[in-house]
Amino acid sequence: MNKEIKEKYLKNYSKATHDSGKLFLFAGDQKIEHLNEDFYGTAIPEECASPKHLFEIASKAKVGVFATQLGLISQYASDYKNINYVVKLNSKTNLVPIKQSEPISALLSTVDEVVDFAQESELSIVGVGYTVYLGSEYESLMLQEAAQIVSEAHQNGLLAILWMYPKGKAIKNERDANLIAGAAGVGACLGADFVKVNPPEAKDSLKSSQLLKQAVLAAGKTKVICSGGKRIDEKEFLTQLSQQINYGGTSGCAVGRNIHQKTLNDAIKFCNAISAIIIDGKSLEEAVKYID
């Protein structure tokens, strides 16, 4: 990495983490991953049905990065140039069950396409993301693509974030702590800056957070962030996040449904509470004040 590229990389890292070294990733890739089930329903405000809602939140709340597919960014981002974007390079729907076919998520866009688009659009695209399904019969293909993506991202001064999910017929328990630690370690071997994992299965959130220490150790210099999962009570979410950081040693989170299934005003307040814990290092008690 030459001096100019290194300076660009460090600038993007600083922007993404707000100089904290920790990452608050607002995930907006579910419009492919989960189709419309996360965006429309009796318990979901009507405004959430439009992709515009995602960009409105990301532009007005204190998040580190907003991750979504390049196509959506190309359609909406010209009106939201203050957002730091991460381009999700691969995605798949949830229509095909594992019992029918092993999971594989192929590239939708390349790093070169992202770099060209960033130059033409002058948007703040700070990184790329890619999902690997460890344990799938197609694992080797995704590992190969992931390694290449990480290398190409760094050669262009971009962050590389890997979604590392054990999934497939060979996987007995996707939430096994040892398996999750293994997945984090694979992300480190691929050279990722951050790996996104699911929190381990445990009797309670505190124990789950403590089990994350294994993944953090396995990842080494690669930093671990946890997925937000299904929508839960706001204070419960913030409690889990605080525990993951303070007891597990994680470096942030990636949140989708718990943010975008709210009205704009409520989503902004909740984002600011999350950011208070991750970016500002505030206590749980201080963060809760943002939503009370």
Residue pairs with C-beta under 8 A, 6 or more apart in sequence:
1 9
1 154
1 155
5 154
5 155
5 156
5 157
6 157
7 157
8 156
8 157
9 154
9 157
9 158
9 159
11 157
12 126
12 127
12 157
12 158
12 159
13 126
13 159
13 193
15 84
15 124
15 126
16 23
16 64
16 65
16 84
16 86
16 126
16 127
16 159
17 23
17 64
17 279
18 62
18 64
18 275
18 279
20 278
20 279
20 280
20 281
21 223
21 251
22 64
22 223
22 245
22 251
22 252
22 278
22 279
23 64
23 65
23 161
23 194
23 223
23 225
23 251
23 252
23 254
23 278
24 62
24 63
24 64
24 65
24 252
24 253
24 255
24 271
24 274
24 275
24 278
24 279
25 63
25 64
25 65
25 66
25 67
25 86
25 161
25 194
25 196
25 225
25 252
25 253
25 254
25 255
26 54
26 57
26 58
26 61
26 63
26 64
26 65
26 66
26 67
26 254
26 255
26 256
26 259
26 271
27 67
27 68
27 227
27 228
27 254
27 255
27 256
28 51
28 54
28 58
28 66
28 67
28 68
28 72
28 256
28 260
29 67
29 68
29 69
29 88
29 91
29 129
29 256
30 38
30 39
30 256
30 257
31 38
31 39
31 51
31 68
31 69
31 72
32 69
32 91
32 92
32 93
33 91
33 92
33 93
33 94
34 94
35 93
35 94
35 95
36 49
38 44
38 256
38 257
38 260
38 261
39 48
39 49
39 260
39 261
40 48
40 49
43 261
44 261
45 261
45 262
45 263
47 53
47 263
47 264
48 260
48 261
48 262
51 72
51 75
51 76
52 76
53 260
53 264
54 66
54 68
54 72
54 260
55 66
55 76
55 77
55 79
55 80
55 83
56 80
56 264
57 63
57 259
57 260
57 264
57 267
57 268
57 271
58 66
58 80
58 83
59 80
59 82
59 83
60 264
60 268
61 267
61 268
61 271
61 272
61 275
62 271
62 272
62 275
62 279
63 271
63 275
64 84
64 252
64 275
64 278
64 279
65 84
65 85
65 86
65 126
65 127
66 83
66 84
66 85
66 86
67 85
67 86
67 87
67 88
67 129
67 161
67 254
68 85
68 87
68 88
69 87
69 88
69 91
69 108
69 109
70 87
70 89
70 108
70 109
70 113
70 114
70 117
71 108
73 85
73 87
73 117
73 123
73 125
74 117
74 121
77 83
77 85
77 121
77 123
78 121
78 123
81 122
81 123
81 124
82 124
83 123
83 124
84 124
84 126
85 123
85 124
85 125
85 126
86 125
86 126
86 127
86 128
86 129
86 159
86 161
87 109
87 114
87 125
87 127
87 128
87 129
88 108
88 128
88 129
88 130
88 131
89 107
89 108
89 109
89 110
89 111
89 114
89 128
89 129
89 130
89 149
90 105
90 106
90 107
90 108
90 130
90 131
90 145
91 105
91 108
91 131
92 103
92 104
92 105
92 106
98 167
98 168
98 169
99 169
102 136
102 137
102 138
102 168
102 169
103 133
103 136
103 138
103 167
103 168
104 133
104 136
104 138
104 141
104 142
105 131
105 133
105 142
107 145
110 152
111 128
111 149
111 152
111 153
111 156
111 158
112 152
114 125
114 128
114 158
115 156
115 158
117 123
117 125
118 125
125 158
126 158
126 159
127 153
127 158
127 159
127 160
127 161
127 193
128 149
128 153
128 158
128 159
128 160
128 161
129 160
129 161
129 162
129 163
129 196
130 142
130 145
130 146
130 149
130 160
130 161
130 162
130 163
131 142
131 162
131 163
131 165
132 139
132 142
132 143
132 146
132 162
132 163
132 164
132 165
132 186
132 187
133 139
133 142
133 165
133 166
133 167
133 168
134 164
134 165
134 166
134 167
134 168
134 171
134 182
134 183
134 186
135 166
135 167
135 168
135 170
135 171
136 142
136 167
136 168
136 170
137 168
137 169
139 168
143 186
143 190
146 162
146 190
146 192
147 190
147 191
149 160
150 160
150 162
150 190
150 191
150 192
151 191
153 159
153 160
154 160
154 191
159 193
159 194
160 191
160 192
160 193
161 192
161 193
161 194
161 195
161 196
162 187
162 190
162 192
162 194
162 195
162 196
163 195
163 196
164 183
164 184
164 186
164 187
164 195
164 196
164 197
165 174
165 183
165 197
165 198
166 174
166 176
166 179
166 180
166 182
166 183
167 174
171 179
173 179
173 201
174 198
175 198
175 199
175 200
175 201
176 200
176 201
177 200
177 201
177 202
177 211
177 212
177 214
177 215
178 214
180 197
180 198
180 199
180 200
180 212
180 214
180 215
181 214
181 215
181 217
181 218
182 218
183 195
183 197
183 215
184 195
184 197
184 215
184 216
184 218
184 219
184 222
184 224
185 215
185 218
185 219
185 220
187 195
187 219
187 222
188 195
188 218
188 219
188 220
188 221
188 222
191 222
192 222
193 222
193 223
194 222
194 223
194 224
194 225
194 251
194 252
195 219
195 222
195 223
195 224
195 225
196 225
196 226
196 227
196 254
197 215
197 224
197 225
197 226
197 227
198 226
198 227
198 229
199 205
199 208
199 209
199 212
199 226
199 227
199 229
199 240
199 244
200 208
200 211
200 212
200 215
201 208
202 208
202 210
202 211
205 236
205 239
205 240
205 243
206 243
206 247
208 240
208 243
208 244
209 240
209 243
209 244
209 246
209 247
209 248
210 247
210 248
211 248
212 224
212 226
212 244
212 247
212 248
212 249
212 250
213 247
213 248
213 249
215 224
215 248
216 224
216 248
216 249
216 250
223 250
223 251
223 252
224 248
224 249
224 250
224 251
225 250
225 251
225 252
225 253
225 254
226 241
226 244
226 250
226 253
226 254
227 253
227 254
228 237
228 253
228 254
228 255
228 256
228 257
228 258
228 259
229 257
229 258
230 257
231 257
231 258
231 261
232 258
234 258
234 270
234 273
234 291
235 288
235 291
237 258
238 273
238 274
238 277
238 284
238 287
238 288
238 291
239 284
241 253
241 274
241 277
241 278
242 277
242 283
242 284
242 287
244 250
244 253
245 251
245 252
245 277
245 278
252 278
253 274
253 278
255 274
258 270
259 267
259 270
259 271
259 274
260 267
262 270
269 290
269 291
270 290
270 291
272 290
273 287
273 288
273 289
273 290
273 291
274 287
276 282
276 286
276 287
276 290
277 284
277 287
